[in-house]
Structure formats: structure tokens, C-alpha cells
Amino acid sequence: MSERARAVIAGWNGFIGHRLVEDLRSRGYDVVRVGRTGPDATWSDPASLRRVVDGADLVVNLAGKSVGCRYTDANRDEILRSRIDTTRQLREAITTAAQPPRLWMNASTATIYRYALDGPQTESEGELGSGFSVDVARAWEDELFAGDLPGTRRVALRMAIVLGGPASDLLARVARLGLGGPQYDGRWFQHRRYRGIGENPTGGPVPIHHSHGRQKFSWIHIDDVLSSMQFIDDHPELDGPVNLSAPHPADNRTLMAELRRAVRMPIGLPATRWMLEPALWVLRNESELLLKSRWVLPERLESAGFTFAWPELGPALDDTVGGRRGRLERAM
């Protein structure tokens, strides 16, 4: 009997990581987990990292401090550092491996693209944006693709907002409180939390867009995150940046209407930025989750033949935040 292929999962202790570990084990992988405290290798022990990476078939890096926080100076620095340092450590371990992994998938974000109301952003024609979140994404991908790793295919997973985890839970919470109307951008006090970061910082003042609740919302169901990663694993022609985003983005008005329906809240007060900013301060989050127009399409996945299990927002929200009754209603 042949030895089972080994998958190394770094940053496994989040909601995507836990689901990925289960999925890879069901597909026959022997899963090795890397984190601050292991259990199989730790960031503070480079020798343990080199040991588990050498001879592995697959490496997936999901490590990084959650962006579901206020962008204080300390949090900004840790968001960047936690992504760059862990990616660099993995790259160095792969560089020294006698048997390097055939595939390394590294988390990235669809927020790397600019604020877009005029057209969708794809891997081939999308334009990168500016400011803190974009600078983090740029530096993250630069670290992934640095140097020469001839034996390892590298893929940056540009994930849209993932339904089934903390981001959709926060949105559902807002809707259940009766605040699930559209969110309107507008004037607000200038601050420095969104300023650029890293070696080549970009961006300036806090962006203000009068989008009237029509800012785009790109998303992906957690099931499709896992199946797209399996698809990439099975398709060696896919390398470089790959957008993980459902093929039918919504806008903010549609998102909030579907959320109200999914959580059975008939009331949804609209929120101007003057209302939204204090509420998100209480929730310890930033307004760009709701106010940035993310219009991202999965060009490379669809061109390669990938089929989404959850292409439409309504059923995806029923499944992730609406509970079993909502799913049954959709099936009737």
C-alpha cells in the first residue's frame, strides 16, 4: 500500500482551516498542522517547519491575524507582519526541501482590487487599488511569489468575503438588530487607519464614494472555497493569482434585503455613514467591509471549467445564516 500524500496546513485554527482539514482528510490526505502552538510544527521552531514541508505533496497557508478588528496601529502592524513572516518562513522551508511540495496555495484577498462600480475585476484585466488593505495584499503576494521554486506551483487565493464565517455572522447580526437596510457612504471625519503600510505605502485620505447603496458585494460560500481549492489541486495549469468569488456578485441593497429575508427581520433601517461608523466602532470592525465596492469575477476558475455549488446569494445566505428552516423554504 502506498504512503498517503501529506498536506501541510498553516494557520489551520480558523473556520476555513478547520473545514479544510476535514475536507483534505476525507480526500485521503495525511494532514499536518502548523500554528503558534502546533500541534505538528510551530512558527517559533523553523526546524519543525522544514521537517513537515520536506516531502509534503501540498502546502496551504491561511495564517494571519483576522482583519475583523479596528485598524489601530498595533493591529495594522500585526495584520501585515503575521502574513508576511509566515509566508516567508514557508517559502524558506520549501527552498531548502530535498522533496519540495508540488503545490503551495497561499491565502490572499479580493480586496486587492480597486473600488469598482464601473466594471468587474478579473485576474487578467483587474486593477489593483491603494491604501492599507491593498498594501497588505500586495506585500503578501509579493512574498509568496518571491524567489525561484522550480518544483512548486504557487497559487494566490484571492478570496472574496466568505459566507459561513465571521464576516457573514457580523452581517447577520446587523440585520437581526433591525439595521439591515442599505448602507450609504458619505462624508466622515478623516482618520489615518486606512493609510498605506509596508515598504511602498499607497493611498491618502479616507475614501468617500456616493454609491447610494449600490456598492458591489463579492462573496463566496465556504463550500465553494473548499471545492475550488480541490479544483486547483487537480488542475496544474492554474498558477499565480486566482479569484475565489461567486460568479454573481450582488450590490449592498440586494445583500441587505436578502439578509433580512434570511434572518426573518421585516424591518431594515438604512444607515448613513454617520450612523454606521459608531455602530461598527461598538462592534470593533471597520466600515470598509460594507462600504467598499468589491466587484470581482472568477474568470480563471470558470475558464478552467469549475462549477459553483452556490452561484446565487439568496440560497447561500439561507444555508449559512438563515438556518435549516430557510433552507427548507428554498427547496419547496
KAQUI-V209334 format. One line per field, one symbol per residue. burial: 1 if it has 9 or more other ideal C-beta (glycine too) atoms within 8 Angstrom, else 0. A space follows every 10 residues. Layout:
burial=???
This chain:
burial=0000111111 1101111111 1011100010 1111100000 1110000111 0111011111 1111100011 1000111111 0111111111 1111101001 1011111111 1111111001 1110010111 1111111111 1011000010 0101111111 1111101111 1111110111 1111110100 0011111100 1010000010 1011111111 1111111111 1110000100 1111110011 1111111111 0110100101 1010011011 0000111011 1111111111 1101010101 0011111111 1100011001 00
